[in-house]
Amino acid sequence: MLAIQQLSKSYSQPEGDVLVLDNIDLQMQTGSSVALLGESGSGKSTLLHLIAGLEKPDSGQIEIGGHRLGDLNQSQLAEMRRARLSLVFQQFHLISTLSIVDNIRFQAALCGRFDPEFEARLIQRLDLGSQLRTFQHQLSRGQQQRVAIARSLLHKPELVLADEPTGNLDEQSSLEVMSLFSELVKNSGSSLLMVTHSREMAAFMDRSVLLHDGSLGDL
């Protein structure tokens, strides 16, 4: 469902162009999960931004569900991000003026794919039932990340892009949240590409790849 072919990306710096991604290839099947590892500054987040259509590559192709991103205009890219993708980050990006239940429903409501039965299962599994009428500032970091996960999965996206989703949590909370996250992604039928620096977090994925010196390879 995700096909990346010969993808390259560089950035201009005062000392000259810096090549971040050098003709990389990556294939993901529907329902699979991949951990993307690499040192800080190796281009992991850049790759996620390219897949989400937030940046453009210098060359190469990205295809999601049979659709080439290079063939889509900005409106079509925005619609793809809204309906077919989910983005999960270290920063939870909850909307402070909305209740927890409205945060959970936000993206599903935007794209018209709200499923109350699936919502109930997510809320029960993530143990958020007692927090639904509260607000972001009333929750712990671990609870806020659980809300972000529920929001990211409620519309059953084809692909979830996660950038260090447990990076702001302590070790025990990270393990608990990651276990739930990987389980719920599988139950939703989504694919997951997760950036992480942790081999422990990567162990929850089906496969791990390493980005180093612009090249991508299996671990």
Buried (B, 14 or more C-beta within 10 A) or exposed (E): BBBBBEBBBBEEEEEEEEBBBBBBEBEBEEBBBBBBBBEEEBBBBBBBBBBBBEEEBEEBBBBBBEEEBEEBEEEEBEEBBBBBBBBBBBEBEBEEEBBBBBBBBBBBEEBEBBBEEBBEBBBEBBEBEEBBEBBBEEBEBBBBBBBBBBBBBBBBBBBBBBBBBBBBBEEEBBBBBBEBBBEBBBBBEBBBBBBBBBEEBBEBBBBBBBBEEBBBEEE
